[in-house]
Amino acid sequence: MVIVKMGKTMCSRFDLNSDIRAFQVQLGLEMEDIIRMPLPDGFNRNGPDDEDEDAAFDSLTGTRRPTDPIAVILPHQKAAIRYWGLSIPGMNSPMINARAETLPEKPTFRPLLNRRCLIPANGWYEWRKDGTAKHKNRITLPDHQPFLFAGLENGREATIITCAPSGSIAHIHNRMPAVIGPNHLAAWLDPHMAFEDLGYMLGPLPDHILSWQEESSDRPKTDQNTDADEKTNQIDLFSK
C-alpha cells in the first residue's frame, strides 16, 4: 500500500514462529545466502558452524516489524535476508506495503515487478478501529500453519503486497497481505513471467481458512473458523 504513514498502513507486524529450516525441507531451499550474510545487531558468529546457523535463523524469527531483517525466498529456491520496507528518498517511513491493484502504475514499484519474492509467515496483526479505540487482532490459518506472502525486493529491502480483505476479516481492516498458494509458487518467482499474467494470484484467501483472535481486557474474541468442523475444509498452503 503506497500510504507511508505508519498509522495508516496495514500489516505493520507479522510473525514467523516456524524454524526457517522447515521451509527448507518443504520447498527445497538453498540456505547458503542466509548463513553467509552479515547478521543484524545483537547476533554474533562466534561459535561452531551449527551455532552460526542457529544465530542466522534466530535473527529472522519472532514478530517482525518495519526495518527488521526478514527471510525471503527468491528465484531458483534461494533463501535470503532483506530488510522490511523500501527506503524512498524524501519519505520518513519505509514503504512496507505495496497495493496490488496499482503496482504497474507506481514508479517506485514498476522496476521491481520482475523482482518478486515470497515472505514466509505464520500470522499477521491488524488493529480494528472502534471509535477512538483500537483493538489488536492476530490473523492466522486455523492451525497456525505457515504460509507465504507475495513480495517485491530490490536486493536489500522488501515490501509485502496487499489486496482486498477476505470477507471474514473485512471488519478488522480493509486490506490484507496477498498470499501465494502452493500451485503458484514457481510462476510467481519466475522472472521470465510477465507481471500482468500473474495478477490473478493477488487476491484474498477463501474466508473459511482464516482465523482471527482479538486481544482485549476481557476474554479474547475468537472467530469460529478454529472449530474442528472448519479445519476439515481448510487449504494446506504447502500441499501439492
MITIVEX-162807 format. One line per 8 residues: number of its first residue (from 1); their letters; for each residue x, y, z of N, C-alpha, C. Coordinates in Angstrom, 2 decimals. Example, Ala and Ser with C-alpha at 12.3 -4.5 7.8 and 13.67 -1.06 7.14 Angstrom:
<atoms>
1	as	13.19,-5.69,7.80,12.30,-4.50,7.80,13.20,-3.30,7.80; 12.85,-2.25,7.08,13.67,-1.06,7.14,12.90,0.03,7.87 $
</atoms>
This chain:
<atoms>
1	mvivkmgk	0.85,-1.19,0.00,0.00,0.00,0.00,0.89,1.23,0.00; 0.61,2.23,-0.81,1.54,3.30,-1.00,1.42,4.42,0.02; 0.44,4.38,0.90,0.40,5.33,2.01,1.52,4.96,2.95; 2.36,5.91,3.35,3.54,5.56,4.11,3.48,5.96,5.57; 2.44,6.64,6.00,2.31,6.93,7.43,2.02,5.63,8.16; 2.86,5.32,9.13,2.78,4.01,9.74,1.43,3.75,10.37; 0.73,4.78,10.82,-0.56,4.56,11.45,-1.62,4.13,10.47; -1.40,4.34,9.16,-2.44,4.04,8.17,-2.11,2.82,7.33 $
9	tmcsrfdl	-0.91,2.30,7.40,-0.59,1.12,6.63,-1.18,-0.11,7.30; -1.38,-1.15,6.51,-1.82,-2.41,7.11,-0.62,-3.33,7.22; -0.82,-4.41,7.97,0.23,-5.42,8.12,1.56,-4.78,8.49; 1.59,-4.04,9.61,2.85,-3.45,10.05,3.59,-4.35,11.03; 3.04,-5.53,11.28,3.73,-6.56,12.05,3.28,-7.93,11.55; 4.21,-8.86,11.51,3.83,-10.24,11.24,4.75,-11.16,12.02; 4.33,-12.40,12.15,5.08,-13.39,12.91,5.66,-14.44,11.98; 6.89,-14.86,12.28,7.44,-16.08,11.73,7.93,-16.89,12.91 $
17	nsdirafq	7.11,-17.82,13.34,7.42,-18.62,14.53,7.85,-20.04,14.17; 7.94,-20.33,12.88,8.43,-21.63,12.44,9.93,-21.57,12.24; 10.60,-22.66,12.51,12.02,-22.75,12.17,12.15,-22.62,10.66; 12.97,-21.67,10.21,13.11,-21.44,8.78,13.56,-22.70,8.06; 14.20,-23.62,8.80,14.64,-24.86,8.16,13.46,-25.76,7.77; 12.30,-25.53,8.40,11.12,-26.27,7.97,10.75,-25.88,6.54; 10.93,-24.61,6.20,10.69,-24.18,4.83,11.74,-24.78,3.89; 12.94,-24.92,4.39,14.00,-25.53,3.57,13.59,-26.93,3.14 $
25	vqlgleme	13.03,-27.69,4.08,12.61,-29.05,3.77,11.40,-29.04,2.84; 10.42,-28.20,3.15,9.19,-28.17,2.36,9.42,-27.73,0.93; 10.30,-26.73,0.75,10.44,-26.10,-0.55,11.78,-26.36,-1.22; 12.66,-27.14,-0.58,13.96,-27.43,-1.16,14.82,-26.20,-1.32; 14.90,-25.37,-0.28,15.57,-24.09,-0.38,17.09,-24.21,-0.27; 17.77,-23.34,-0.99,19.21,-23.16,-0.83,19.41,-22.09,0.23; 20.08,-22.43,1.35,20.15,-21.56,2.51,21.49,-20.84,2.67; 22.43,-21.06,1.77,23.78,-20.52,1.98,23.80,-19.00,2.10 $
33	diirmplp	22.95,-18.32,1.34,22.95,-16.86,1.41,22.59,-16.37,2.80; 21.64,-17.04,3.46,21.27,-16.64,4.82,22.42,-16.93,5.77; 23.03,-18.09,5.64,24.10,-18.48,6.57,25.30,-17.55,6.45; 25.60,-17.09,5.23,26.81,-16.30,5.00,26.60,-14.80,5.16; 25.37,-14.32,5.11,25.15,-12.88,5.18,25.44,-12.34,6.56; 25.90,-11.08,6.65,26.13,-10.47,7.97,24.86,-10.49,8.80; 25.03,-10.75,10.09,23.88,-10.81,10.99,23.52,-9.42,11.48; 22.23,-9.20,11.79,21.83,-7.92,12.39,22.48,-7.74,13.75 $
41	dgfnrngp	22.43,-6.51,14.26,22.97,-6.23,15.58,22.35,-7.15,16.62; 23.17,-7.62,17.53,22.69,-8.49,18.60,22.88,-9.96,18.32; 23.28,-10.30,17.10,23.53,-11.69,16.75,24.97,-11.80,16.25; 25.72,-12.72,16.84,27.15,-12.83,16.53,27.50,-14.23,16.07; 28.49,-14.29,15.16,29.02,-15.57,14.72,30.34,-15.81,15.44; 30.26,-16.42,16.59,31.46,-16.67,17.38,31.67,-18.14,17.68; 30.71,-18.96,17.31,30.77,-20.36,17.70,30.99,-21.28,16.53; 30.76,-22.59,16.75,30.87,-23.56,15.65,29.86,-23.26,14.56 $
49	ddededaa	30.04,-23.94,13.41,29.17,-23.67,12.26,27.70,-23.87,12.59; 27.36,-24.93,13.36,25.95,-25.16,13.65,25.37,-24.05,14.52; 26.21,-23.45,15.41,25.73,-22.33,16.20,25.58,-21.08,15.33; 26.47,-20.94,14.33,26.33,-19.83,13.39,25.00,-19.93,12.66; 24.65,-21.13,12.22,23.37,-21.31,11.54,22.23,-20.95,12.46; 22.27,-21.42,13.71,21.20,-21.11,14.64,21.05,-19.61,14.82; 22.18,-18.90,14.94,22.11,-17.44,15.11,21.49,-16.78,13.89; 21.86,-17.24,12.69,21.30,-16.67,11.47,19.79,-16.88,11.41 $
57	fdsltgtr	19.34,-18.09,11.73,17.92,-18.38,11.65,17.15,-17.67,12.76; 17.72,-17.62,13.96,17.03,-16.97,15.07,16.82,-15.48,14.81; 17.73,-14.87,14.05,17.61,-13.44,13.78,16.42,-13.12,12.88; 15.80,-14.13,12.28,14.72,-13.92,11.32,13.36,-14.34,11.85; 13.30,-14.86,13.08,12.04,-15.37,13.61,11.48,-14.45,14.69; 10.25,-14.76,15.11,9.56,-13.91,16.07,8.71,-12.88,15.35; 8.28,-11.85,16.08,7.47,-10.79,15.49,8.36,-9.85,14.69; 8.00,-9.65,13.44,8.76,-8.81,12.52,8.08,-7.44,12.41 $
65	rptdpiav	8.89,-6.39,12.50,8.42,-5.01,12.41,9.15,-4.30,11.27; 8.63,-3.16,10.82,9.30,-2.43,9.74,10.77,-2.20,10.05; 11.59,-2.36,9.05,13.06,-2.27,9.02,13.75,-3.48,9.62; 13.02,-4.44,10.20,13.63,-5.67,10.70,14.16,-6.51,9.54; 15.18,-7.32,9.78,15.57,-8.32,8.78,14.50,-9.41,8.68; 14.16,-9.80,7.50,13.17,-10.84,7.28,13.72,-11.86,6.28; 13.21,-13.07,6.36,13.56,-14.11,5.39,12.72,-13.92,4.13; 13.35,-14.05,2.99,12.63,-14.03,1.72,13.09,-15.20,0.88 $
73	ilphqkaa	12.22,-15.62,-0.01,12.55,-16.69,-0.96,12.59,-16.08,-2.35; 13.71,-16.31,-3.04,13.98,-15.73,-4.34,13.90,-16.80,-5.43; 14.00,-16.42,-6.70,14.05,-17.43,-7.76,15.16,-18.44,-7.53; 14.98,-19.61,-8.12,15.91,-20.73,-8.00,15.96,-21.27,-6.57; 14.86,-21.07,-5.83,14.71,-21.63,-4.48,15.79,-21.15,-3.53; 16.22,-19.93,-3.67,17.24,-19.37,-2.79,16.56,-18.57,-1.68; 16.97,-18.85,-0.45,16.52,-18.06,0.69,17.54,-16.97,0.97; 17.06,-15.80,1.37,17.96,-14.67,1.61,17.37,-13.79,2.69 $
81	irywglsi	18.14,-12.80,3.10,17.70,-11.81,4.09,17.48,-10.48,3.39; 16.33,-9.87,3.68,16.07,-8.50,3.24,15.55,-7.71,4.45; 15.61,-6.40,4.37,15.05,-5.56,5.42,13.66,-5.11,5.00; 12.74,-5.16,5.97,11.33,-4.95,5.63,11.05,-3.46,5.46; 10.70,-3.10,4.23,10.35,-1.73,3.90,11.33,-1.14,2.90; 10.80,-0.52,1.85,11.64,0.11,0.83,11.94,1.55,1.25; 13.21,1.92,1.22,13.62,3.28,1.52,13.35,4.16,0.30; 12.57,5.22,0.49,12.21,6.12,-0.59,12.74,7.51,-0.26 $
89	pgmnspmi	13.55,8.10,-1.13,14.07,9.45,-0.86,12.95,10.43,-0.56; 13.14,11.21,0.50,12.16,12.22,0.87,11.06,11.72,1.77; 11.02,10.43,2.05,9.99,9.87,2.92,10.62,9.39,4.22; 9.95,9.70,5.32,10.50,9.37,6.63,10.29,7.91,7.01; 9.28,7.27,6.47,8.95,5.90,6.83,9.14,4.98,5.63; 9.58,3.75,5.86,9.76,2.82,4.73,8.41,2.38,4.17; 8.40,2.04,2.90,7.20,1.50,2.27,7.14,0.01,2.54; 6.37,-0.35,3.54,6.30,-1.76,3.96,5.26,-2.54,3.18 $
97	naraetlp	4.31,-1.84,2.53,3.25,-2.49,1.77,3.17,-1.90,0.38; 2.71,-2.70,-0.56,2.51,-2.26,-1.95,1.14,-2.74,-2.40; 0.32,-1.84,-2.85,-1.07,-2.15,-3.21,-1.10,-2.90,-4.55; -1.65,-4.11,-4.55,-1.61,-4.96,-5.74,-2.27,-4.29,-6.94; -3.38,-3.60,-6.72,-4.16,-3.07,-7.83,-3.44,-1.98,-8.61; -2.47,-1.32,-7.99,-1.83,-0.18,-8.66,-0.32,-0.35,-8.86; 0.19,-1.53,-8.64,1.63,-1.74,-8.76,2.21,-1.27,-10.10; 1.61,-1.63,-11.24,2.22,-1.23,-12.52,2.21,0.28,-12.76 $
105	ekptfrpl	1.38,0.99,-12.00,1.25,2.44,-12.20,2.27,3.24,-11.40; 2.88,2.63,-10.39,3.70,3.38,-9.45,5.19,3.28,-9.82; 5.86,4.41,-9.99,7.28,4.37,-10.38,8.16,3.70,-9.32; 7.72,3.70,-8.07,8.50,3.02,-7.03,8.53,1.52,-7.25; 7.40,0.96,-7.67,7.26,-0.49,-7.77,7.47,-1.04,-9.17; 7.26,-0.22,-10.18,7.34,-0.71,-11.55,8.67,-1.39,-11.87; 9.82,-0.86,-11.41,11.09,-1.54,-11.72,11.26,-2.87,-10.98; 10.41,-3.13,-10.00,10.56,-4.34,-9.18,9.58,-5.45,-9.55 $
113	lnrrclip	8.77,-5.23,-10.57,7.73,-6.21,-10.89,8.29,-7.56,-11.31; 9.52,-7.58,-11.79,10.18,-8.85,-12.10,11.19,-9.25,-11.03; 11.15,-8.58,-9.89,11.97,-8.95,-8.73,11.03,-9.38,-7.61; 10.27,-10.40,-7.93,9.27,-10.89,-6.99,9.90,-11.85,-5.98; 9.31,-11.91,-4.82,9.80,-12.83,-3.79,8.63,-13.35,-2.99; 8.92,-14.30,-2.13,7.96,-14.85,-1.18,8.48,-14.58,0.22; 7.58,-14.26,1.15,7.96,-13.93,2.51,7.23,-14.86,3.46; 7.94,-15.78,4.12,7.27,-16.75,5.00,6.77,-16.11,6.29 $
121	angwyewr	5.61,-16.59,6.75,5.00,-16.07,7.97,4.06,-17.12,8.55; 3.69,-16.91,9.81,2.66,-17.73,10.46,1.40,-16.93,10.79; 1.50,-15.62,10.75,0.35,-14.79,11.07,0.72,-13.32,10.94; -0.30,-12.46,10.94,-0.04,-11.03,10.90,-1.02,-10.32,11.82; -0.73,-9.05,12.09,-1.52,-8.28,13.05,-2.21,-7.11,12.36; -3.45,-6.88,12.75,-4.19,-5.70,12.33,-4.90,-5.12,13.55; -5.16,-3.81,13.49,-5.85,-3.13,14.58,-7.23,-2.69,14.09; -8.26,-3.26,14.72,-9.64,-2.90,14.39,-10.00,-1.61,15.13 $
129	kdgtakhk	-10.51,-0.64,14.38,-10.90,0.63,14.98,-12.35,0.58,15.43; -12.59,1.11,16.62,-13.93,1.22,17.18,-14.01,2.59,17.83; -14.43,3.58,17.04,-14.35,4.96,17.51,-12.90,5.37,17.62; -12.52,5.83,18.81,-11.11,6.20,19.02,-10.28,5.03,19.52; -10.95,3.92,19.84,-10.23,2.75,20.36,-9.71,1.90,19.21; -8.58,1.23,19.47,-8.02,0.30,18.51,-7.83,-1.04,19.21; -8.21,-2.12,18.53,-8.16,-3.46,19.10,-7.24,-4.34,18.25; -6.24,-4.88,18.88,-5.23,-5.68,18.18,-5.78,-7.07,17.85 $
137	nritlpdh	-5.63,-7.46,16.60,-6.06,-8.78,16.14,-4.89,-9.52,15.52; -4.78,-10.79,15.84,-3.80,-11.66,15.18,-4.56,-12.57,14.22; -4.13,-12.57,12.96,-4.82,-13.32,11.90,-3.91,-14.44,11.44; -4.45,-15.65,11.40,-3.67,-16.84,11.05,-4.52,-17.79,10.23; -3.92,-18.88,9.82,-4.70,-20.04,9.40,-5.16,-20.76,10.65; -6.22,-21.57,10.58,-6.79,-22.15,11.80,-5.82,-22.93,12.65; -4.85,-23.60,12.07,-3.91,-24.38,12.88,-2.53,-23.73,12.94; -2.47,-22.43,12.59,-1.23,-21.65,12.66,-0.14,-22.19,11.74 $
145	qpflfagl	-0.53,-22.88,10.68,0.48,-23.36,9.74,1.10,-22.20,8.99; 2.33,-22.33,8.53,2.99,-21.24,7.81,2.42,-21.05,6.41; 2.63,-19.85,5.88,2.20,-19.51,4.52,3.19,-18.51,3.96; 2.93,-18.03,2.74,3.91,-17.20,2.03,3.25,-15.95,1.47; 3.67,-14.78,1.96,3.21,-13.52,1.40,3.85,-13.29,0.04; 3.13,-12.60,-0.84,3.72,-12.09,-2.08,4.50,-10.83,-1.77; 5.71,-10.73,-2.31,6.52,-9.54,-2.06,7.31,-9.12,-3.27; 7.90,-7.94,-3.16,8.85,-7.41,-4.13,10.12,-7.04,-3.38 $
153	engreati	11.28,-7.16,-4.03,12.54,-6.85,-3.35,13.50,-6.15,-4.30; 14.46,-5.42,-3.72,15.39,-4.64,-4.54,16.85,-5.03,-4.32; 17.09,-6.18,-3.72,18.45,-6.61,-3.44,18.86,-6.37,-2.00; 18.19,-5.45,-1.32,18.49,-5.18,0.08,17.22,-5.13,0.93; 16.13,-4.65,0.34,14.89,-4.45,1.08,13.74,-5.16,0.37; 12.62,-5.33,1.10,11.45,-6.00,0.53,10.19,-5.34,1.05; 9.13,-5.44,0.27,7.82,-4.94,0.67,6.79,-6.04,0.46; 5.72,-6.02,1.25,4.65,-7.01,1.16,3.51,-6.45,0.32 $
161	itcapsgs	3.05,-7.22,-0.64,1.93,-6.82,-1.49,0.62,-7.05,-0.75; -0.30,-6.10,-0.87,-1.61,-6.23,-0.22,-2.73,-6.25,-1.24; -3.87,-6.76,-0.79,-5.05,-6.86,-1.64,-6.30,-6.57,-0.79; -7.46,-6.65,-1.40,-8.70,-6.52,-0.64,-8.80,-7.66,0.37; -9.49,-7.46,1.49,-9.52,-8.49,2.53,-10.53,-9.60,2.23; -10.28,-10.74,2.81,-11.31,-11.79,2.82,-12.50,-11.30,3.63; -13.67,-11.78,3.28,-14.88,-11.33,3.96,-14.85,-11.55,5.46; -14.20,-12.63,5.90,-14.20,-12.97,7.32,-13.39,-12.00,8.16 $
169	iahihnrm	-12.50,-11.21,7.55,-11.69,-10.26,8.32,-11.89,-8.82,7.86; -12.88,-8.59,6.99,-13.10,-7.24,6.47,-13.53,-6.27,7.57; -14.09,-6.79,8.67,-14.48,-5.91,9.78,-13.27,-5.40,10.55; -12.10,-6.04,10.35,-10.89,-5.64,11.06,-10.13,-4.58,10.28; -9.96,-4.80,8.98,-9.19,-3.86,8.15,-9.63,-4.02,6.70; -9.46,-2.96,5.92,-9.90,-3.02,4.52,-8.83,-3.50,3.56; -7.70,-4.03,4.10,-6.66,-4.64,3.28,-6.14,-5.87,4.00; -5.47,-6.76,3.24,-4.78,-7.90,3.81,-3.56,-8.21,2.94 $
177	pavigpnh	-2.56,-8.90,3.48,-1.44,-9.32,2.64,-1.91,-10.34,1.60; -1.36,-10.24,0.41,-1.63,-11.25,-0.61,-0.78,-12.49,-0.31; -1.43,-13.64,-0.30,-0.76,-14.91,0.00,-0.71,-15.74,-1.29; 0.46,-16.27,-1.61,0.63,-17.08,-2.82,0.44,-18.55,-2.46; -0.46,-19.21,-3.16,-0.76,-20.61,-2.89,0.26,-21.55,-3.49; 0.22,-22.82,-3.09,1.26,-23.78,-3.46,1.40,-24.02,-4.95; 0.31,-23.94,-5.68,0.38,-24.20,-7.11,0.93,-23.03,-7.91; 1.13,-21.89,-7.26,1.56,-20.69,-7.97,2.97,-20.24,-7.59 $
185	laawldph	3.63,-20.97,-6.70,4.93,-20.51,-6.19,5.96,-20.37,-7.32; 6.07,-21.39,-8.16,7.09,-21.37,-9.21,6.84,-20.23,-10.19; 5.60,-20.03,-10.59,5.29,-18.97,-11.55,5.56,-17.60,-10.94; 5.19,-17.42,-9.67,5.40,-16.12,-9.03,6.90,-15.76,-8.99; 7.73,-16.74,-8.76,9.16,-16.50,-8.64,9.89,-16.48,-9.98; 9.23,-16.85,-11.05,9.87,-16.93,-12.36,10.02,-15.52,-12.94; 11.24,-14.98,-13.04,11.41,-13.61,-13.54,11.07,-13.46,-15.01; 10.92,-14.57,-15.72,10.56,-14.50,-17.13,9.05,-14.40,-17.34 $
193	mafedlgy	8.28,-14.60,-16.27,6.83,-14.45,-16.36,6.48,-12.98,-16.20; 5.66,-12.49,-17.12,5.25,-11.08,-17.06,4.30,-10.87,-15.87; 4.47,-9.75,-15.19,3.63,-9.48,-14.03,2.15,-9.46,-14.39; 1.81,-8.93,-15.57,0.40,-8.84,-15.94,-0.25,-10.21,-16.07; 0.55,-11.25,-16.22,-0.01,-12.60,-16.29,-0.16,-13.25,-14.92; 0.27,-12.54,-13.87,0.26,-13.12,-12.52,-0.67,-12.40,-11.57; -1.27,-11.32,-12.02,-2.09,-10.51,-11.13,-3.24,-11.26,-10.49; -3.74,-12.29,-11.17,-4.87,-13.06,-10.62,-4.50,-13.77,-9.33 $
201	mlgplpdh	-3.21,-13.95,-9.05,-2.77,-14.60,-7.82,-2.94,-13.71,-6.59; -3.08,-12.41,-6.82,-3.01,-11.44,-5.72,-4.40,-11.06,-5.24; -5.14,-12.05,-4.79,-6.48,-11.81,-4.28,-6.64,-12.35,-2.88; -7.77,-12.06,-2.24,-8.00,-12.54,-0.87,-8.12,-14.05,-0.79; -7.77,-14.58,0.36,-7.94,-16.01,0.60,-9.41,-16.35,0.83; -9.80,-17.59,0.57,-11.16,-18.01,0.92,-11.44,-17.78,2.40; -12.65,-17.34,2.71,-13.00,-16.99,4.09,-12.73,-18.11,5.08; -13.02,-19.35,4.69,-13.05,-20.41,5.69,-11.68,-20.86,6.16 $
209	ilswqees	-10.59,-20.36,5.55,-9.28,-20.83,6.02,-8.58,-19.80,6.90; -9.23,-18.66,7.16,-8.62,-17.65,8.02,-9.22,-17.70,9.42; -8.38,-17.44,10.40,-8.81,-17.39,11.79,-8.28,-16.10,12.40; -9.03,-15.50,13.31,-8.56,-14.28,13.95,-8.86,-14.31,15.43; -8.02,-13.63,16.18,-8.22,-13.51,17.62,-7.92,-12.08,18.03; -8.85,-11.49,18.75,-8.72,-10.10,19.17,-8.34,-10.01,20.64; -7.32,-9.23,20.92,-6.92,-9.01,22.30,-7.79,-7.91,22.92; -8.20,-8.13,24.15,-8.96,-7.12,24.86,-8.76,-7.32,26.35 $
217	sdrpktdq	-9.32,-6.42,27.13,-9.20,-6.55,28.58,-10.05,-7.69,29.09; -11.04,-8.08,28.29,-11.88,-9.22,28.65,-11.36,-10.46,27.94; -12.14,-11.50,27.88,-11.74,-12.72,27.19,-11.56,-12.43,25.71; -10.48,-12.93,25.10,-10.26,-12.65,23.68,-11.40,-13.15,22.81; -11.76,-12.34,21.83,-12.73,-12.80,20.84,-12.03,-13.69,19.83; -12.65,-14.79,19.50,-12.05,-15.72,18.55,-13.07,-16.07,17.50; -12.68,-16.07,16.24,-13.67,-16.40,15.22,-13.92,-17.90,15.19; -14.96,-18.28,14.51,-15.41,-19.67,14.57,-14.66,-20.61,13.67 $
225	ntdadekt	-13.73,-20.11,12.87,-13.00,-20.98,11.95,-12.02,-21.89,12.65; -11.88,-21.74,13.96,-11.00,-22.64,14.69,-11.72,-23.93,15.10; -13.01,-24.00,14.85,-13.76,-25.20,15.20,-13.27,-26.38,14.38; -13.41,-27.56,14.94,-12.92,-28.77,14.27,-13.57,-28.98,12.92; -14.88,-28.65,12.81,-15.56,-28.87,11.53,-14.95,-28.00,10.43; -14.53,-26.77,10.79,-13.94,-25.90,9.79,-12.56,-26.39,9.39; -11.82,-26.98,10.32,-10.47,-27.42,9.99,-10.47,-28.45,8.88; -11.52,-29.22,8.78,-11.57,-30.25,7.75,-11.67,-29.62,6.36 $
233	nqidlfsk	-12.06,-28.32,6.27,-12.24,-27.67,4.99,-11.07,-26.76,4.60; -10.09,-26.63,5.48,-9.04,-25.65,5.22,-8.11,-26.11,4.10; -7.40,-25.14,3.53,-6.45,-25.40,2.47,-5.06,-25.44,3.07; -4.30,-26.46,2.78,-2.90,-26.55,3.20,-2.07,-25.80,2.16; -1.49,-24.67,2.56,-0.78,-23.85,1.59,0.54,-24.46,1.15; 0.95,-25.55,1.74,2.13,-26.27,1.27,1.76,-27.58,0.60; 0.49,-27.86,0.43,0.10,-29.10,-0.23,0.36,-29.00,-1.71; 0.52,-30.15,-2.33,0.79,-30.15,-3.77,-0.44,-30.65,-4.52 $
</atoms>
